[in-house]
Amino acid sequence: MSRSRRDPLRELSRKFPGLHESWQTLISQHDRAAGIVGVALLEASLERLLVKKLPNLSPALEGRLFKNRGPLSDFDSKILIATALDFIPDNAATLFNSLRAVRNVFGHSMVDVSFETKEIIDEVKRYILPFSQQAIKWISQEDEQPAGPNEKPPDTKTAFLVSTLFVLCILDGFDEDFDIKQVFSEIASF
């Protein structure tokens, strides 16, 4: 198969930074860029999970599934198949779809939007903020550093980024024996 002149661009778009670098980059970005890039990282991570869990996936078949107009080339399709194959639980799919909806507003809105836009705040409050608060508690328990009782909830952008990066840790940061569904059952109650 011959290489396209655009293959180097496609390969560049598939490079994945480390979690610390991702956090530093995202927290310093304008809201629109942080929302788009954060969810792009999450989508790429979900794709890697699917590739890892699908048996007998040749490079050619992987390309046909995930590239161009393949049936798994968009985030929604990846969420659907990961849920259908029981790789992620329903509450993870709910969170991913909420993050995706916010990303889509940032990517497609013709007017100026930010994490302070009412509709985005409402969506973040529905699933993303509760998940980020539970994730912070879960991490605090793991580190044996309880969160203070008077800690205020994170702002909308921080809640969005904490949720995104925590899910990246869940999808990428653990070995084969790690139970993704167990973590989500402990954290997400929606």
N, C-alpha and C positions, 0 to 999 in steps of 0.2 A: 504494500500500500504506500503510495507516494505521500510525502508530507506537503501540506499546504504552507504557503508563505505566512499564514496567520497562526500556525501551530505554536510558534514562540510566544505569541500574545496569549493564546489559550493556556499554555503551560505557566506563564507568569500569573495568570488569574487563579491558578490552582495551588500556588505556593501558600503554605500555611505557617503563620508566625506562632511562637510560643505563647502561653497564656499570659505571662507577665508583660510581654511586648504588646499583646493584644489589648490588655487593660490600659496600659500607658497610652497607646495610640487612640483607643476609643474615648477615654475620659477627656482627652484634650481636643477632640474633634467637635465641630459644630454639630448640633442635634441631628440634622438631616444626614450628615455623613456617618455619625455614630450609629444611627438607627439602621442605615442601609448596610454598612460594613459589618456591624455586629451580627445581624441576621444572616449575612452572606457566610460568615464564619460558622454559624450554627448549621446552615444548610450543607456546607461542605463537610462538616463533622458527621451529620446524619448520613450523607452519601458514603463516607468512609465506613460507617457502621454497616450499612447495607452491603457494600462491596465485600466487607470482611465476613459477613454472615451468609451471603448467598453462595451456595456450593457450585463448583465447576464453572466459575465465571471467567471466561477467557478475556483477554484484552479487547478483542474485536466485539464480543457481546457486551462487555462493559461500556464500550464506546457507543454502541447502538442504543443501549438503555439510557445512558446518562448524558450524552452529548447531543448537540443540535436540537432536533425536535423529537428525541427519544421519549418513550413513555414515562421515564423517570427524570426528565430534564428540568422539571420545575419543583419548587419546594413543596407545594401542596401534594403532588404525586408521591414524593418521597415520604411525606408524613403519612399519607394513606397506606402505602405499602408496608411501611415499618409498623403501623398499627395492625394492619390485616395479618401480617406474619408474626404478630405478638412479640416484636423486638422492643417496642415501647408500649407503655400502658396508655389507656384513654386519656388520663389526666395530663400526661406528657404531650399528647397530640393537641389537647385543648390549649395548653400553654404555648406550644409551637405555633399554632394557628393565630393566637393572640399576638405573639411577636411578629409573625408574618404580616398580619393586618396593619400593624403600626409601620413596619418596613414599607409596605405598599403605599401607605399614605405619603411617607417621606419620598419615595421614589417616583410617584405619579402626580402629586399635587401641583397644581399650577399657581397656587398662592403660597405665601410664606407660612410655613408650619414649623412648630418646635415641640419640645416636650412640655411646653406650657400651653399648648393649644387645647382647649376644653375637650374636644372629642378624643384626643390622644390621652389626656389625663384620665378621662372616663374609662377608656379601654385598659390602660395600665392598672387602674384601681381594681378592675374586675378580676383579673387573674395574675398579672405580672407582679404587682406590688405584694399581694399576699404570699406568692411563691418566694419572692426575694426576702421577705421578712422571715419566713420559715427556713429558707436556706441559710440565712445569717445565724439563726438560732441553732440550726443543725451543726454548722461549722463551729460555732462557739462551744457547743457541747463536746465536739470531737477534740477541740483544743483545750478543753477543761477551763474555759474562760467564759463564764456565764455573761450573757448580755445584761446590761443594767436595766432595772425596771422602768426607768424614766427615759430610756432612749427613744428619740423620736423616729418615726419611719423615714426611710430614705426618700429623697426627692424623686420625681418621676424618671429623670434620666438615669440616676444611680440605680433605681429599682430595675429599670430595663436592662442596664448593663450587667448588674449583679446576676440577674436571672439568666441572661444570655451566657455569661462566662461560667456560671455554675453548671449549666447544662453542658457546656463544652467539656468541663471537667468530668461530668458523669459519662458522656459519650466517648471521650478520648483518653481520660486519665487513668483508667483502671484496666486490669487484666481480664482475661476471658471468663474467670469465675465470678466476676463482679456482677451483681444482680441490679440492673438498671431499674427494673420495676419495683424492687424493694425500696430503693432510695426515694423514688417518686411516691410510693405509698406512705413513707414516713414524712414527707415534706408537703406534698400537694394534696389538699383535701377538697378539691373542687371537682 
